[in-house]
Amino acid sequence: MPGLARKLLICAAVDGLIIQPLATKGQTRIPSPVKVKYGDATVASIPRDQAIATPDSTPPSSSFEAFGIIGLFTVARLSYLITITGRQQIAQIRGYPIYVVTDVAVTPCTSQNEAETAIGHTALKLRRASADRVSEEASDTESEIETAPAATGAGDADDPGAQSDSEALQPREPGEPSGIAQDVFKKNGSYGRFAQRWFGNKAWIANRRQNLGLSGVGAATAVDPKDEEADRTKKERDDKELSKTVMRENPDAPPSSTAGESLTPKLLRMAHIWFGTSKSFFFSYDIDLTRSIADRATAVPHTPLHRAADPMFFWNQNLLRPFTTVGDESLLLPVMQGFVGQRSFVVDRHPPQVDSQLDSMEMNDMTGSMPGSPPQERASIELRPSEKKYVITVVSRRSVKRAGLRYLRRGIDDEGFAANSVETEQILSTPSWEPSSKIYSFVQARGSIPVFFTQSPYSLKPIPVLQHSPDANFRAFSKHFNRMNEQYGSMQLVNLVERHGVEAIVGNEYEKNVERYNKEKPEGTQSLAFEWFDFHSACRGMKFENVSQLLDILGEKIEKAGSTVELNGQVNNKQNGVLRTNCMDCLDRTNVCQSSFGKFILDLQLKEEGFDMSAQLDQENSWFNTLWADNGDAISKQYASTAAMKGDYTRTRKRDYRGMVNDLGLSLTRFYNGMVNDYFSQAAIDFLLGNVTSLVFDEFEASMMTKDPGVSMSRMRELAIETSQKIAIEDDKEDFIGGWTLLSPQISDTIKTSLFEEVVLLLTDVALYLCRFDWKLDKVSSFERVDLAHVVEIRVGTYITSTISPAQTDGAKNVGLVVTYEPGHTDVKRTNTRSLSSLPNQASTTTAKPPSTSVLNQGILGSITGKPTTAKKPRKIALKALYAHTAISEAQAQGQGAARMTEVEQINVIAAEIERLVLAGRPPPPDHTSSSSTRKSADGDGAGEIVGDSVGEECGGLIQRGDIISLEEAKRTTGLFEQLGHTIKKLVWA
């Protein structure tokens, strides 16, 4: 397998950013350096003589060292390189170190000046962190017991910087108690910069140590206390200057700042927190973390990691794409979001019957957060013949499909991917992972209830709202479980939501789809086993120990599924099936139950090895509980931005009022994040994963909301047109011409309004139909039929309805048409309650009646006196084009090369079709000429122009060119409260 570069030197050259792999111990070939060109951010290999020879040959602030590349992204024509500048070894698997990313550097690739400024800032930050670490360690020498790094195998020996990385965050000692508040603030909170400063340096030394392992970036010296205040002031000034660099020094910036540019600093902060300080991304230079032991057994040996990695869990695959064209795979380091944790413990075949500190089963965490190191308490104590040491490792892999945050990613998408999908593998092995000893692997899965539903973030317990038709739900449901059946085999579904109350809405739908799937499943597919365990009902009164009732039900099935067992490098037994557990969020209740399943299978595995866990003297199993509690907190933070609730029970197997108070605080924090922080974060996650383009930030500024790229709007629109055609067009004699989806005011016969909805426009040879569609239920809610003979005018022009954001004021994108018609007796409007029925004062049938007797053609006075009155006032149908280029559509169209119609072209085509059919149904005038029957703009040179004819000028036929609502008029009609409301939203959300 080609070796990955384990250390990189980043520096700025005249024409690009240089990334130079550094030589490491035992490396036979040094990879070639690459250059990221300023401006277009193209990546290319360069000769070694153009790169820097050694880190010592450059000034301290002109370069910095990194441990790998996350990737490269471009937003608003500005490109940025994300590199790993901090890592911490948290486990070892098969002798190879596993790292968590603790810090990243985001370096602009737009000009040498910007790059040098950012590199200097990063180098200074790394030197300061290194100096702080040395100073803190020196002050703690007398109180801390320093332990040597574990001999974890060839991976450590060959890994440069592994020794310095072992000087990592020292966690809780094995016997140290873990309180809820202590856990939130000391290890699992990460609630912001202010907490770190508030509690000071000494009190939180363990959590401030950085794992940089740097060399050649300046000597690490202790900081003089007299200079601390000056350094702090300078650091804050440097931070502010760096945040302003992008906007101040961009020579190619457009004249006016776009939404993407204005939100770029927030995106950079998000990228830094998400990839770095959140400590939620993991990597290895040597083994594939994205696959379980069972999956790796079938992989092709000696395959580069980025090719072997499972795309489902390869989180920086999109960001690494620019580097795949270079030809050198040494920079392509996959990272995985989720959790990796490890603990060691000792068990005894013949445990003593007296309570002795040394003779009882002693279980330690492997120096807490550094499972790669041996336990301190037993390092010098030899094991008795009846004792054996084991290592338990938990690896959780979050899926990139339907990835995101709590209320913004629920349920399932069109392709059958569920939100918050996580594969968790529990591995039991010996500390040395010798091939002659068995290695056990047990895999579980979690994921949102696989039906279409949403929940509002503006409630502490929102009501789930089911979406789309039963058939659409079942199609996505079937895709989901067909895929899981193929991957895991038989499925045991564990549904933990309430049987009564709001949660039962989706729980019942889930159960219905399971029953239908089992009846209609493809041949050769196994049936789904479904167990609905109402967790809240069973554990009411804080009696979480009642989860054992679920184990009584499923224990035999878990035992039958078994584990994957590897011996002498070969898989002797493969796990047969998987447990898929869910609650509403797939967090708190799911964590409790999955940890119980994990403990159950661990006891079976150790029993097979000859150890009875029920006979051990120490029954607290804190090493196991804290490991799974940390796993639950990590998944919860990544999905809900807080630690997991019910964590006190997972850690201690006890529940009291303090845990309830802590859960209340976590609920309020989730509530706040759901309303305020999650919308932009979701847009950034979708962008970094490649699900959307940078246009998402323009759309976000306009609405302060994000759209779901997992739902195919093009497919939904095709279905809506097809459904509307079946419902609205009743006469088989009408020839269907075409259908489109457009925006229209929610109130009929209105042009100026702030409330628009997406509608379906159908056109036949004799009528047009405006169908209002319920996009959540896939049904026509109402439709309006207009006879083409009654159309008197079609106005095409600029249609600006808001001036809140730059995209909404662009006259080329905001265009529409207004169809004016004189109501007649064949024009109907129907609404769908349970069935379509005519509205009052509208005809219920299309049957023609003589004008003299039709009440539709008379006023109230005419109905009384029998005398016809003046004709009805003309009505209008206002239609506005959907944006042709969106963040989702652009991302889906990348690489396809398909040209899209612009907004102007789409409106011109629709207007020309309506005009052609209207004129075709009329008798030709005496002086008929063919020049007025079709507009040149529909198929000629004027297709892209809507202004050029004066407002109100008749351009032949029915089409009039002119502004529907001009920019100036829109500015006058945009209310002060609307502008103020958007400003407040922008301050809060953006």
N, C-alpha and C positions, 0 to 999 in steps of 0.2 A: 504494500500500500504506500503510495507516495506520501512522504511526511508533510505534515502541516507546519507552517511557520509558527513557532511558539513565542517569538519576540520580533517586533517590528520597530523600525525607526521612522518617524514621521517628520518631514521637514518641508519647507516651502522653497521651490525653485522659481526661476524667472517666469516660466511658462506653465507651471503646473505643480501639483502637490506630489511629492516623492514618497513612496512607501517602499522601504528597503527591509527585506527579511534579514535578520541577524543570524550569524552562525551559532549553533548550539552544540553541546557535547555529543559526540558520536555521529554527527551529521556528515554524510559523505558529499552531499551536493547542496550548495547554497542556492536557493531559488533566486531568479532574476528580479531586480526591482521593477516596480511599475510606476507610471505617472498618471495622475488624474489631471487632465488638461483644464485650465481655467476657462470658464464660460460654458462650453457645452458638456463638460464633465466626462468626456470620452476617456476610456482607460486603455493604456497600451504599455507593453513591455519596453524597457530602455536598457542600453548597455550598462554594464556594471561601472564602467569608468565615468559615467555621468552621475552616479549616485555617490553618497557619502561612504567612505571606507569604514569608519568606526564612529561610535557616538562621541568618543573623546576628541575627534577632529573638528567638532562644531562647538560654538559657544553654548553655554548651558541653556539659554532661553530660545535658541533657534531650532530646537528639535525636542521631541519627547518619545519615550518608549511606550509601546502598546503590546498587549498580549494576544491580539487578534482583531479582526475586522467584523463589525456587525453588518455594515453595508453602506450604501450610497443612495441618497434620495434627492430629488429636485422638486422645488415648490416655488412658484412665481419666478421662474427663470433663475433661481438661486439654488446651487447644489451644495450638499453638506456630506461629509464623511463621518461615520460613527465608528469609533475604535474603542476597544476595551482597555481601560487604563487601570482598573482595579479588579482583582480576582481573589477568591478565598477557597481553599480546598476544604470541602465539606464531607467528602467520602472517598473511598477507594473501591473500585470494582475490578476484580481480577488483577490486582496489583497496580492498576492505573488510577491516577488521581482524577477526581471529578471536582469541577470548580463551579462556583456561583459568581456571576458578574456583580461586582460591588460598585463600580463606577465606570463611566464612559466619557469620552471627549467628543464633542460635536464641532468639527472643523470646517469652516466655509471653503469652498473651492471656486471662488469667483474672481479673485485677484490675489496677487502676491502680498499686497499690503494687508488685506483682510486675513489671509492665511497666517502670515507672520504674527499678527496681533493675537490671533486665537491660539497659535502654537505657544507663544510666549506666556500667555495666561495659563495654559494647561501645564507647561513645564514648571511655572512658579507654584501652581497649586500642588503638583506632585512633590516638589521639593519641600514645601511647607508641611504636607502630610507626612512625608518621611521623617522630617525633623521632629514633628510632634510625636510620632510613634517612638522614636528613639528616646526623646525626653521623658515620655510617660513610662517607658519600660525601665529607664534608669531610676526613676523615682519609686517604682514599685518592686525593685529588685529584692528588697529585704522581706516583702510580704508575699511575694509570688514564688511558686516553685516552678522553675523552668524545666520543661521536658523536651527531650530530643525528638526530632521528627521520626515517625515510624519508618521502618524499612519496608516500604510498601511495594517494592519491586522495581522492575526496570523502568517503569514510567517515571518514578521520582528521580532516578539516577540520570535519566536522559533529559529531564525537564529542566531547562534553565530557569533559575529563579524559584525553584521549588522550595529551597531551604528558606529563602526570604519570605516566601508565601506562607510558610508554616508559622511565621510570627504573626498569627492571625488573631482575630477576635477570640479571646478566651471566654468560654461560656460558663454557665452554672456548673458547679461541682456536682458529682453524682448524688450526693446526699443533701444538697441544698434544696430547701422547699421552694416551690414555685407558686406565688400568689397571683391572683388575677391582675391586680393593679401593677404588680411587678412585671408580669409577663407583657402587659400592654405597653408599658413605658420602656422597659429595659430591653426587650428582645423583639416583641411582635408588633409594636405600635407603629413606629415610623410616622409620627403625626406632624412632622414639620421641623423646620430649622429652629423655631423659637424654643422648643422643648430642650433641644440639645444645648442651646446657649443658657437657658434658664437654670438647668440643673448643674451647670458648670462642667469643668473638665474632669476633676478628680472623681466625682460621684459616678460618672458614667464612662470611665476609662475603657472598660472592656468593649463597649460598643463603638468607640471612636477610632479604634485601630484600623489602619488600612493595610491591605495585602498587596502592596505594589511591587515589591521585588525589583526595584529599578537600579540601573547602573549607568554611569556616564551622563547623568543629568545634574550633576552638582553634588558636592559632598553634603551628607546629612549631618548637620550640626545642631546642637541644642540651641534653643531660642532664648535670648536674654530676656528676663521678665520685664526689664525697662522698655524693651522694644515691642512688647506685645501689643500695646495700644496703637502704636504707629503702624505695625504690621496689619492689625485688624482694619484700621482706617484705610490703608492702602489696598487691602484685599477687597473691601467693599467698593472702593473707587474703581478697581480693576474689573469687578463684576459688572458694574454699571457701564463702563466703557465697552466691555465685550458685548453686552446686550444691545448697545447702540451701533456697533460696528457694521452690522449687516445693512442697516438703513442709511448710515452716513457715508459709507465708502463704496457703494455699488455704482460703478461708472455707467453701467448699461441699464439702469433702472428706468422704467417708463415715466413719462411726464407726471402722471398722477398715480398715487398709490392704489393698488388693487386690494381686494379683500385678502387674497392670498398673502400679499406682502405685509399687510397690517397685522395679520395673525401669525406671521412667521416667528416672532419672538416667543409667542405662547407655544407654538409647535415645537420649537427647540427645547424649551423647558420641559415640555411633556416627554419628548424623546429622551432627554437626559434622565428624568425621574423614572420613566417606564423601563428603559433598558438597563439603567445603572443602579440608582440608589434604592429602587424597590426590591432589589435582590430576588428577583423572580425568574431570572434567566440562567440556564445552566449549560455547561458544555464540557466536552472532553476532547483531547487531541488524539486519543487512541481507540476509543470504543464508541459504538453507535448508541447514544442514549435514547434515541427516538423509537427503538424497537425492544420488545421484551425478549427474554431468553429463548422462548419458543420461536419467535419471528427471526431472530438472528441465526438460529440453527439452519434455516433455509436460505440464508443470504449467500451471495457469491463471495468467496474469500478474496482478500486483497483488493477490494473495491474502495475507491476514495469515499470518505465519509459523506461528502455532499451528494454523492450518487447513491449511496446505500441508505441514506436517511429516509424515513417515512415522510412523504410530503404532508401528511396530516398533522405532523408535529414539528415541522421544519419552519420555525418562525421567522427567520431572516432570509428565506429563499428568494423573495422578491427583491430585497435590498441588495443581495449579492449578485443579482443578475448582470449588472454592468461588468463584473469581474470574470464572468464565465467565458467571455470572448477573448480573454488574454491568452489562454492556452496553458497557463500555469495554475495548478489546482492547490498550491500551497497556501493560498489566501482564503480559500473557501471553507470557512469554519462554521458548521451548523450550530445554532443555539436553540434551546428548547425552553418554553415557558412551562412552569409547573412547580415541582418540588423534588428535591433529593435530600434524604436524611438517612442517618446510619447510627446504630447503637450496637454495642457488644454486651454480652451477658454470659454468665457461667451457670451451668446446670449440673446437677449431681444425680447419678443413677441411684445412689443409696444415701439420700440426705440424712444427716444426723437428726436425732429426735430431741436434741436440746437446742435452745436458742443461743447460738454462739455467733459472735461477729465474724469470726474467721471461718467457722465450719458451715455456716448456713449458705444458702445460695446467694451469691453476691453478684449484683448486676449493676453495671456501670454504663454510663454513656461515654462514648469514645472521646474524652476531653470535650464533651458537650457538642459544640458545633463543628469540631474537627474529628469526625469519626475515623479519619485515616490514621490517627495516632492511637497508641494503645492506652487503655485505662490506667490512670495514675495509681489507683489504690492497689491494683493487683499486678503492677508491672514487675515487682520484685518477688512476688509470692508464687511459688510453683503450685501447679494444680495437683490435687490428689488423684490417684488412679481412677476414681469413680467420677471425676469431674471432667467437663469439656467446655471449651469456650466457643461461642458462636457469634456471628454478626448478622443482624437483621437490617435490611436496607429497604426503604420505601422510595419508589420512583413514581411520581405522578406526571402525566403528560397531557397538557391541555391542547385541544384541537384548534387548528387555525380556521377551521370551517365554522361559520356562524359565531366567530369570536367577538367578544365585546363585553359590555357591562349590563348588569342586572336587568332593569326594566326595558332597556333598549334592545336587548336580544333575548327573546323568549321563544319557547316552542320550537318550531321546525321551519325549514325553508323548502323551496320547490324541489331541491335535489335530495331531500331527505336527511339533511344534516341538522342535528339538534343543538340548541344553545348550551353553553357550559358543559361540553362533552369532555370528559377527563378519563383517561385510562390510568389506573393505579396498579402498580406491580409491587408485591411484597416478596423479597428475596431472602432466603435463609441459607447461610454458607458458613464455612470456617473463616477465621480472620485471614488466613493465607490463601484461600480459594484454591487449595490443591486439587488437581483433577481427580485424585483417588477418593475424595470425599464427595458426597452427594450435594448438589446445589438445587434447592427447591425454589420454584417460582409460582406465585399465585396472583392471577390478574382479575381485577374487578373493573367495572365501568359505571360511570354516572352520566346523566344527561337530562336535559329538560324534557318534560312530557311531550312526546313527538306528535303534537297536533298544532294547528295554527291558532294562536291566541296571543293577546296582548294584555298588559296591565298598566294602568296609569301610575307614574311616579309621584303623583300629588296626593297620596294617601298612605297612611301607615299600613293598612291592610286592604289594598285595592281589589276590586272585583274583577276576576278574569273575564275577558270578552272573547268568545270564540269567533273565528274568522273563516271565510270561504265556505264553499259547499261541502257536504259530506264526501262527495266523490273526490274533490281536490284534496281534502284531508287524507283520505285513504290512499290516494296515489303517493303522496309524500311519505305517509306512514309505512307503506309497503317498501318503498325505496330504502328507507332507514333500516328496517329489520332484515331485508334481503342482504344488504351490505354487511350488517353485523353477523348474520348467520354464516355468511361466507367467510368472515374473518375469525369468528370465535367458536362457531358450532352452535350447540343448543343454547337457548336463552332462558334464564330465570329472571322475570321482571319483578321487582319489588317496588310497589307504589306506596309511599308513606303519607300522602296527603289525607286531609280529613274526608270522612265519608259524608259529613253533613256540613252545611255552611257554604261559603263562597268557593272554597277549594274543590268541592264536589262537582262543580260545573265542568272543570277539565278532567277530573278524575273519572267521571262517568263517561266522558267522550273517549278517554283513553281505553277504558274497559270495552266499550262498544267496538272500537277499532281492532282490539286484540281478538275479540270473538269473530269479527268479520274476516280478519286475516287468517285465522285458523280454519275457517270454512273455505276461503278462496285462495289459500296459499299455493304457490307454484309447486309442481311435482318435484319431489326430492328435497323440499325444504321442511325443516322440522317445525313443529308447532311451538307456539310461545306459551310458556308457563307463567301465569300471572298470579301474584299474591298481593292483595290490597291490605296493608297493615296500617290502621289509623294510629299513627304514632302519638298524637296529642291525646287521643282518647285513652289509649293503653297506658300512657305514662303520666296521666293527669295527677296533679299533686306532687310534682317533682320526683315521681317514682320511675326514674329512667332505667332502673334495673329490670323493669318489665320488658326491656328489649329481648331478654332471654326467651320470652314467649315466641318471638319471631325465630330465634335460633331453634326452638323446639320444633317449629314447623318446617324450617328449611335445612336443619342440620344434616339430615340424611341425604338431601340433594347435593349439598356442598361436599359432603364426604364422597359421594358418587362421582362428582366432577373431578375431584382430586387436584393435584398440582402437576406442573411440568417439572420433571426430574432430569437433571443432567449428571452424568457420571463418565469420567475419563474423556471428556470432550464430546460425548454423544448424548443426545436426548433419548432417554430410555422410556419415558412416559410423558405424554402431552396432556395438559389440562383439557378436559372434555366439557366445554361450555363455559359460560360466564354469568355472573350476577350483574344485572343492570339495575341500579338503585336510583330512585328519584324522590324528591319532595317538590315543593314549589320552586325554590331557588337551587336545589341540589347542593345545599351547603350544610346547614346545621344538623338537621335530622339525618341527612345522608351521611355526614361524618361519623355520627354516633354509631349508626348501624354498620357502616363499612369497617370501622375499627373492631366492632364485635365479630364480624365475619372473619377479619384478619386474625384475630386472637384465636378463634375457633380452629381455623386451618393450621395455625402455628402449633397449637397443642397436638393436632393430629400428626404433623410432620415430626415433631420431637418425640412423640410416642413411637413413630416408626424407627427413630434413631435409638430408642431404648430409654427415653426419659419421660417420667410422669410428672407433668407440671402441677398437678393437683397435690402431689406429695412434697413439693418444695416448701421450705419454711417461709420464704418471703413471697407472699401472695399479692403484694401491691402492684408488682410489675410496672413500676414507674418508668422504666426504660422504654417499655412498649407504649404506655399511655401518652407520655410526652412526645414520642416520635409521631404518633398518629394525630395528636393535638396540633403539633407544628404543621403537619401536612394539611389538616383542615383549615388552619389559620392562613396558610399560604394560598390555597385555592380560593378561600373567601375574600382575601384582599384583592386578588386578581379579578374577581367577578363583582364584588360588592363594596370594595374599597375599605373594608374593616376586617378585623379578626372574626373568626367564627363564633357564633353564639353557642351556648351549651358547652363551651370549651372547658369549663371547670369540671364537668362530669367526665369529659373525655380524658382529662389529665389525672383526675383523682378518683374517678368512679363514685363521686359524692356530689350531691346537689343541695345548695342552701340558698338563703335569701341574698347573700352577696353575689352569687352567680346571676340571680334574677335582676339585681340592680345593674350589674355590668351589662347584661343583655339589653336592658332598657337603653343604656347609653349607646350601645352599638346600633340599636334600631334607629335612634334619633340621628346618629351619624350617617347611616345608610339613607335615611329619608332626606337629609340635607344634600348628600352627594347626588342622589337620584334627581333632585330638582335642579341643582346648580352646576355641578362639575362634570357630570357624566356625558352631557351632550357633545361638548367639544372633544372630550377624551375619546368618545366613540368615533367621531369623525377622524381623529388622528390615527386611531388603531386601524380603521378601514383603509386609510391612505397608506400607512406604513406596510400593511399586508398586501397592498396592490389591488384591493377590491374596488377602489375608486381612484380617480385622478385628483390633482390639486384643485380642480374645480369645486370640490366638496367644500372648500373654505369660502368660496364666493357664495355658494348656496347656504352655508351655515350663517354667514353674516346677514343674509337676506331674511332668513326665517328663524335663526337660532335653534334649528332642529337638524336632524340628520335622517336620511332615508336608509332603508334596509337593502343592501345590495344582494342579499340572499333571496329576495323575491323578484322574480323576473317580470318587470312591468310590461315589457313587450309581449310576453306570453299572456299576461293578464288582459292586456288591451285587445289582443286578438280574440281571446275568449269573450270579452265584453261585447265586441262587435258582433260576434257570432250569436251570442245569447240575445242581444238586442234585436237582431234581424229576425230571429224566430218569434219573439214576443210582439214586436211593433208592426211588422209588415204582415198584414192579415190577408191581403188580396194576392192570390197566386199569379194574377195577370200582370202585376207590377214587376218590371225588370229591375233587379238590384244592380246599381251602378258602382257603389263604393261606400266604404265606411271609414271614419276617422275619429280619433279621440282629441278633444280640444278642451280649453277652459271656457267656462261660461258663468255669468253671475248667478248666484244661488236664487235670486228673485227674478222671476220671468219679466220680460219686457223692460229690462233695466240695462243701462250701459255703465253708469258711474256707480261703483260699489267697491268695498274693500274685501268682500267675501266672494271668492270664486270656487268652483268645484269642477272636477274633470268630468266631462260628459261625452257621450257617443253621438256623433252625427252620421245618420244614414241617408243615402241619396238613391232614389229610384227614378224611373223615367217620368213619373207624374207627381212625386211629392218628396219632401225632405222631412226627416224625423229627428227631433232633438230628444235623446234618451238620457235621463238622469239615472246613474248607475250606483248601486250600493256595492262599493268595492270590497267591503268586509264580508258580505254574504254572497257575492257574485250574482246579484239579482237586479233586474230593472225596477227601480222604485217608481218612476213615472216616465211618460213620454208625451211629446207634443208633435202632432202631424200638421204640416203646412202644405197645401196644394200648390204646386209650382205655378199654376195659373194665377195665383193671388200675389205672387212676388212682384213688387214694383221697383225695388232698388237694392243694389248690393254695394255697400261702401267698404273699400279696402284702404287701410292706412295704419299709421302708428297708433298703438293702443297701450298707453302707459298708465298703469293703475296705481303705482306707488313710486315714491322717490326716496325710499328708505335706504336702498343699497345701490351701488354703481350698476349692478347687473339689471336692476329693475328700471333704470333710466336709459338703457341702451335702446335707441330707436330701431336698430337693425334686428334686435331680438324680440322686442315687444311689439308685435304686429297682430292684426286681427281683421275681422270682417263683421259687418252688421247687415243682416238680411231684413229688409222692411217689407211687410206684406199686409194686405187688407183682409181681415178675417172673413171667412165664408163658411157656409154650412158644412163643407167637407173637411174643415179643419177641426181636429179633436185634440183633447188633452186628457190623458188618463193617468191615474195614480194606482200604485200597487200596495194595497193593505195586505190582504191575503190573496186577493185576486184583483185583476185590473178592472176598475170601474170608472165611469165618466165623472169628471168633476162637475159641480153645479154650473149651470149656464153654458154647458158645452154639450155638443151632440154626442150621443152614446153609440152612434152607428155611422157608418160612412155612406148610408143610403141617401141619394140625392133627393131633395124636395124642391118644389117650385119656389123661387125667390119670394113670390107674393105671399106665401103662407108660412114662410120660415120665421120663427121668432128670433132666430139668430141674426137676421138681417133687419130687425126692427128694434126701436128703443122701447122703453116702458110706455111712453105716451102712445106709440103706434100700436102696442099690444092692446091698449084700452080702447082707443078710438077706431082702430082698424085702418088707420092711415099710415103709410110708410113714412119713416123719418129719414134724416140724413144718415149716410153710411157710417159704420163704426170707425172709430179712430184707428189708424194703422198701428200695428204692433211691430216690435223689433226683436230679433234674435241676435244677441251679441256673442261672438265667438273669438277666442284668442288662441294663438298658436302655442303649443307646448314648446319648451326650450329643446332645440334639436340636439344640442351638445350638453350633456350632464356628466357629473363625475362618474356615475355608474355606467352610463352608455359608452362613454369614452374608454373606460377600463375594459369593458367587455368587447369593444371593437378593436382593441389593440392587436395588431398582427393580422387582422382580417382584410384590411384594405378596402372595405366597402364604403362607398361615398354616401353621405347622408344629405337629404334635402335640408336646406336652410329653412328658417321660420318663414321668410318671405316667399320662397318657392312653394312651400306647402300651402300657404294662404292663397297664393295666386292660382294654383291648380284647382283648389276647392271652389274658389269664386268663378273661375272660368267654366268648370263643369256645371255649376248651378246655372250660370248665364246661358250656356249652350242648350241645356235641356229646357229652360224657360222659353227661350226664343224658338226652339224647335217645335214647341207645342202651340205657338201662336200662328195665326195666319199671316203670311208675309204682307208688309205694307205695299201700297201701289208703287212707290219708288224704291223698291227693295234693292239693296246692294249687299253684297256678301262681306263687305269690309267691316260691318258692325256686329257680325254674329259671333266673332271670337276675338278675345283680347290678345294683343301681341305679347303681353307680359306673361301669358300662360305658357307659351312655347317658343318665344322669340328672344330678342336681345334684352328686353326689359324685365326678364324673369326675376332679377335681383333688385329691382327698384320699386319703391312704393311712394317716394316723394319725387317730384319732378313735374307733376301736374299740379296746378293750384288747387286748393281746397274747394270742393264743390264743383269743379270743372267736369263737365260731362265728356267722357272719353269714348263714347260710342257704346251702344247696347245699354245694359243695366248697371254696369260697374262704374262707380264713381271713385276717383282717387282723391284722398285727402285724410287728414288726421281724424281719427276717431276720438282720441284724447291725446293732445300734444303734451310735450314735456312741460311747457309753461303752464298749461291748464292743470296738469297733474300736481305741479308744485303748489298752485293756489288751493287745490282741493285737499291736499294732504294735511290733515288736521294737526294742531299743536299736540294734542294728547297722543296721537299715533306716533309722532316723532319723539315725544318725551318717553313714551312707553318703550319704543325700540332702543332709545339711548340707555334707559335703565337696564333693559335686558342685556344689552351689549356690555355694560359695566359688570353685570353679574356673571353672564355666561361666557363672554369672550375676553 
